[in-house]
Amino acid sequence: MLRGHLLILLLISISGSIGLVKSHEENGLWSCDSHSETRIEANFRPGIVTLDGRPDDWTDVDGLDFALLPALDPHEDDAYKGGKATFKALHDGSAVYFLVEVEGEYVYSKGESPGTCSSKTCKGHEVDIMHFSIGSAIPGRLYGGNPIDNRDGYGGDRFGHLVDVYSWNPHCRYLDGLSPSGNDTSAQNDWRGAWWHDSFTAQTGFLEEDSPYSSAGQKGKFYFEFSRPLRTMDRLQQDVQFTIGQLSKMAVAFWYPVDGNPWHGSGHYSASCDWLSLDVALTSSALTRVVSRSSWDAASAFSLIISVVAFCLSVFVGYSVSKNKSVPFIPMQQL
C-alpha cells in the first residue's frame, strides 16, 4: 500500500531512446546528511489556477527554493549550474496543484521514451511517481490523463508523456496498471500538467510545427504546472491518497542536458536527498488575511458612509433654517 510517498520526475529534453523504467545504474556508497525536515505548505486557495504551464496564477503563492544536487551523489560542488528550483503547492478542496520553477537556458529536442524494467523481483517500499518528459509535449498544452489511454486502463499518455507511474525501488518502475506479474486494465492516469519557458513570445499557443518553439540558449526559467485529485479511484494501491490536514512525503527530481549530453539514468538532480513534507492544510493563512482585511474594509466603508450622510443632513438642516428668516422665537416657559 502506498503511504503518502510521491515523486515528481521532470525531463527537460530528450535525445535518442530513453528507458521509461530503466535502472539509475548507481555505483558506490550513498549517504544523505539531512538534519531538518522541510515542509511545503499546500494551502486552501480555490479557483486561482489554470493549468497552462504559465506562472502568472501563482504570483501570490509562497514557495520554497532548493538547490538541485545530483540525486545519487548529493554534493554541493556538483550542483546544477543553471540555478535553483522553486516549488509551490496549493489545493482547492478537491485537487492538489503544483508548480515547479527551474532556472535554465532554453533547450528542447524531440524524443521518445520506450523501455522495459531490468528487474522482475521488485519488492520494498512503494512510491507513486508522476513522470513528465517534454520531448513530445507542446508548450502550454494540457497533457496527462486522457480518454483514449484511460480507456485502456493504464497510467500512460501517448500524446505528451506525462505519465502516472509507481515503483518498488530505483531499478524497477511501471505505469499504473502494469506489473511484472501481469497487467490490470482498471488503472487510470489522474495527473494533468503543462510546461512553459520565459523565452516564449507567443501568447495564443503553439503547434507541433513550431518546434523547437524558441531559440536555444535564451535565459529564463522553465515552469511545470500539475494537478491531481486529492483522492483517486485506485483499487490497485498504486496512487498516493492525499488527505486535507495530513502530511504526505514527496520528492522532486529534474533532468537537464548539461553541456548537451544525452539522457542517462544517473543524471537527475534532486531538490533534497531526503523526503519533503507536503502539508495539505485545512485553511490558508493568506485567505484568512484577505477575509480579515475585507471585513475591516467593509466596516470602515460603512462607517464612512454613515459619517457622510450625517454631515449632509446637518448641512441641509442648517441651510433650511438659515434660509427661512421668519422663524419666531418662542421662550422656553411658553412651551
C-alpha positions, 0 to 999 in steps of 0.5 A: 500500500502506498503511504503518502510517498510521491515523486515528481520526475521532470525531463527537460529534453530528450535525445535518442531512446530513453528507458521509461523504467530503466535502472539509475545504474548507481555505483558506490556508497550513498549517504544523505546528511539531512538534519531538518525536515522541510515542509511545503505548505499546500494551502486552501486557495480555490479557483486561482489556477489554470493549468497552462504551464504559465506562472502568472496564477501563482504570483501570490503563492509562497514557495520554497527554493532548493538547490538541485544536487545530483540525486545519487551523489548529493554534493554541493560542488556538483550542483546544477549550474543553471540555478535553483528550483522553486516549488509551490503547492496549493489545493482547492478542496478537491485537487492538489496543484503544483508548480515547479520553477527551474532556472535554465537556458532554453533547450528542447529536442524531440524524443521518445521514451520506450523501455522495459524494467531490468528487474522482475523481483521488485519488492520494498517500499512503494512510491507513486511517481508522476513522470513528465518528459517534454520531448513530445509535449507542446508548450502550454498544452494540457497533457496527462490523463486522457480518454483514449489511454484511460480507456485502456486502463493504464497510467500512460499518455501517448500524446505528451508523456506525462505519465502516472507511474509507481515503483518498488525501488530505483531499478524497477518502475511501471505505469499504473496498471502494469506489473511484472506479474501481469497487467490490470486494465482498471488503472487510470492516469489522474495527473494533468500538467503543462510546461512553459519557458520565459523565452516564449513570445507567443501568447495564443499557443503553439503547434507541433510545427513550431518546434523547437518553439524558441531559440536555444540558449535564451535565459529564463526559467522553465515552469511545470504546472500539475494537478491531481485529485486529492483522492483517486479511484485506485483499487490497485494501491498504486496512487498516493491518497492525499488527505486535507490536514495530513502530511504526505512525503514527496520528492522532486527530481529534474533532468537537464542536458548539461553541456548537451549530453544525452539522457542517462539514468544517473543524471537527475538532480534532486531538490533534497536527498531526503523526503519533503513534507507536503502539508495539505492544510485545512485553511490558508493563512493568506485567505484568512488575511484577505477575509480579515482585511475585507471585513475591516474594509467593509466596516470602515466603508460603512462607517464612512458612509454613515459619517457622510450622510450625517454631515449632509443632513446637518448641512441641509438642516442648517441651510433650511433654517438659515434660509427661512428668516421668519422663524419666531422665537418662542421662550422656553416657559411658553412651551 
